[in-house]
Amino acid sequence: MSNQRIVPIAIALLLLLAAAFWHFSPYLTLHAMRSAARAHDAAALAPHVDFPRVRESLKRQLHAATERKARDAAGTGTGLAQAGAAFGAMLGNLVADKLVDSLVTAERLADAMREGQIAGQAEDENEGQAATAGKAEKRWTFERDGADVFIARALDSRNEPAVGFVFERRGFATWRLVSVELPRPRE
């Protein structure tokens, strides 16, 4: 082959490799984080996490849940009950903020990635009994929200999302965990 044909082929191949790397980069980050979690290596997991943003996302979700419960309680009560529900929601938000600040660590996130659920989150009695007998690898779903957001969700025994990990792209192919999605309550 002549040099005139090799150069365009080499350039096309390099562009194809760069595009493939860009496309699979969030999966590589997730794999690195899950491997660190399985190895109980919080130090290897931590650089992939934007801790302030993860804390804020959890606080927002807990505040919304507290407000929803307070509205439900206030809707069925009298003026005094409504005031009590509002005070309870405010107190609950203060406690949730302090709890999130102290519990969002690399070790806790590693536990969540390894288990596919947030500590203390129970699926049902049968699932808890099965978990003690032997843990199977969690199933995961993946989706992209545009070019800059990647969401990995662990599935529970009912194939429903148990917890979601939201990653955001920074630069060409660097991804960081920016949010943990709590499962929606079953109705």
C-alpha positions as CSV (number, residue, x, y, z in Angstrom):
1,M,0.0,0.0,0.0
2,S,1.1,3.5,-0.6
3,N,1.5,6.2,2.0
4,Q,-1.4,8.0,0.5
5,R,-3.8,5.2,1.6
6,I,-2.2,4.4,4.9
7,V,-2.5,7.9,6.4
8,P,-6.3,8.2,5.9
9,I,-6.9,4.7,7.2
10,A,-4.7,5.3,10.3
11,I,-6.6,8.6,11.0
12,A,-9.9,6.9,10.6
13,L,-8.9,4.0,12.9
14,L,-7.6,6.5,15.5
15,L,-10.9,8.4,15.3
16,L,-12.9,5.2,15.7
17,L,-10.8,4.2,18.7
18,A,-11.3,7.6,20.3
19,A,-15.1,7.4,19.7
20,A,-15.2,3.9,21.2
21,F,-13.2,5.0,24.2
22,W,-15.5,8.0,24.7
23,H,-18.6,5.9,24.4
24,F,-17.4,3.2,26.9
25,S,-15.7,5.5,29.3
26,P,-18.6,5.7,31.9
27,Y,-18.7,1.9,31.9
28,L,-15.0,1.8,32.6
29,T,-15.4,4.3,35.5
30,L,-18.3,2.3,36.9
31,H,-16.2,-0.9,36.6
32,A,-13.3,0.7,38.4
33,M,-15.6,1.9,41.2
34,R,-17.3,-1.5,41.6
35,S,-13.9,-3.3,41.6
36,A,-12.7,-0.9,44.3
37,A,-15.9,-1.5,46.2
38,R,-15.6,-5.3,46.0
39,A,-11.9,-4.9,47.2
40,H,-13.1,-2.7,50.1
41,D,-10.7,0.0,48.7
42,A,-12.4,3.3,49.5
43,A,-9.2,5.2,48.6
44,A,-9.5,3.9,45.0
45,L,-13.2,4.8,44.8
46,A,-13.0,8.3,46.3
47,P,-11.4,10.1,43.3
48,H,-14.4,9.2,41.2
49,V,-16.9,10.9,43.6
50,D,-18.0,14.5,43.9
51,F,-18.9,14.2,47.6
52,P,-20.5,17.7,48.0
53,R,-22.9,17.1,45.1
54,V,-23.7,13.5,46.3
55,R,-24.5,14.9,49.7
56,E,-26.7,17.7,48.3
57,S,-28.6,15.2,46.0
58,L,-29.4,13.0,49.0
59,K,-30.5,15.9,51.2
60,R,-32.8,17.1,48.4
61,Q,-34.4,13.6,48.1
62,L,-34.8,13.2,51.9
63,H,-36.3,16.7,52.2
64,A,-38.8,15.9,49.5
65,A,-39.8,12.7,51.2
66,T,-40.1,14.4,54.5
67,E,-42.2,17.2,53.0
68,R,-44.4,14.6,51.2
69,K,-45.0,12.7,54.5
70,A,-45.7,16.0,56.3
71,R,-48.3,17.0,53.7
72,D,-50.0,13.7,53.9
73,A,-50.2,13.9,57.7
74,A,-51.3,17.5,57.6
75,G,-54.0,16.8,55.0
76,T,-55.8,14.5,57.4
77,G,-55.5,16.6,60.6
78,T,-56.7,19.8,62.2
79,G,-54.8,23.1,62.5
80,L,-52.7,21.8,65.4
81,A,-51.9,18.5,63.6
82,Q,-50.9,20.5,60.6
83,A,-48.5,22.7,62.6
84,G,-47.1,19.6,64.3
85,A,-46.5,18.0,60.9
86,A,-44.7,21.1,59.6
87,F,-42.5,21.2,62.8
88,G,-41.8,17.5,62.4
89,A,-40.8,18.0,58.8
90,M,-38.5,20.9,59.7
91,L,-36.9,18.8,62.5
92,G,-36.6,15.8,60.2
93,N,-34.8,17.9,57.6
94,L,-32.3,19.1,60.2
95,V,-31.6,15.5,61.3
96,A,-31.4,14.3,57.7
97,D,-28.9,17.0,56.8
98,K,-26.6,16.1,59.7
99,L,-27.0,12.3,59.0
100,V,-26.2,12.7,55.3
101,D,-23.1,14.9,56.1
102,S,-21.7,12.2,58.4
103,L,-22.7,9.1,56.5
104,V,-21.7,10.0,52.9
105,T,-18.2,8.6,52.8
106,A,-16.2,6.6,50.3
107,E,-16.7,3.5,52.5
108,R,-20.5,3.9,52.6
109,L,-20.6,4.5,48.8
110,A,-18.5,1.4,48.3
111,D,-21.0,-0.6,50.4
112,A,-23.9,0.8,48.4
113,M,-22.1,-0.1,45.1
114,R,-21.2,-3.6,46.4
115,E,-24.7,-4.3,47.8
116,G,-26.7,-2.5,45.1
117,Q,-28.6,-0.7,47.9
118,I,-28.2,1.9,50.6
119,A,-27.3,0.6,54.0
120,G,-30.5,-0.2,56.0
121,Q,-32.6,-0.4,52.9
122,A,-34.7,-3.6,53.1
123,E,-36.4,-5.2,50.2
124,D,-38.6,-7.8,51.9
125,E,-38.2,-10.7,54.4
126,N,-37.6,-13.3,51.7
127,E,-34.9,-11.2,50.1
128,G,-33.2,-10.7,53.5
129,Q,-33.2,-14.4,54.1
130,A,-31.9,-15.1,50.7
131,A,-29.1,-12.6,51.2
132,T,-27.9,-14.3,54.3
133,A,-27.8,-17.7,52.5
134,G,-25.5,-16.3,49.8
135,K,-25.3,-13.1,47.8
136,A,-25.8,-13.2,44.1
137,E,-24.3,-10.5,41.8
138,K,-26.8,-7.6,41.4
139,R,-28.2,-6.9,38.0
140,W,-27.8,-3.4,36.7
141,T,-29.4,-1.2,34.0
142,F,-27.7,1.7,32.3
143,E,-28.9,4.7,30.5
144,R,-27.6,8.0,29.2
145,D,-29.2,11.3,29.5
146,G,-27.6,13.2,26.7
147,A,-23.8,13.1,26.2
148,D,-22.8,14.2,29.7
149,V,-24.9,12.1,32.1
150,F,-24.8,8.3,32.7
151,I,-27.0,6.5,35.1
152,A,-26.4,3.0,36.5
153,R,-29.2,1.5,38.5
154,A,-28.9,-1.7,40.6
155,L,-32.1,-3.8,40.4
156,D,-33.7,-5.5,43.3
157,S,-35.2,-9.1,43.4
158,R,-38.3,-7.7,41.6
159,N,-36.2,-6.2,38.8
160,E,-37.1,-2.7,40.1
161,P,-34.5,0.0,40.6
162,A,-33.0,-0.3,44.1
163,V,-30.5,2.5,43.9
164,G,-29.2,4.7,41.1
165,F,-25.8,6.1,40.6
166,V,-25.6,9.3,38.4
167,F,-22.4,10.1,36.8
168,E,-21.5,13.3,35.0
169,R,-18.8,13.7,32.3
170,R,-16.0,16.1,32.8
171,G,-13.6,16.7,30.0
172,F,-13.4,14.2,27.2
173,A,-13.9,11.0,29.0
174,T,-13.7,11.5,32.8
175,W,-16.8,10.6,34.8
176,R,-17.6,11.4,38.4
177,L,-20.4,10.3,40.6
178,V,-22.6,13.3,41.4
179,S,-25.8,11.9,42.7
180,V,-27.2,8.8,44.3
181,E,-30.9,8.2,43.5
182,L,-32.8,6.6,46.4
183,P,-35.5,4.2,45.3
184,R,-39.0,5.5,45.0
185,P,-41.3,4.3,47.8
186,R,-43.7,1.5,46.8
187,E,-47.3,2.5,47.1
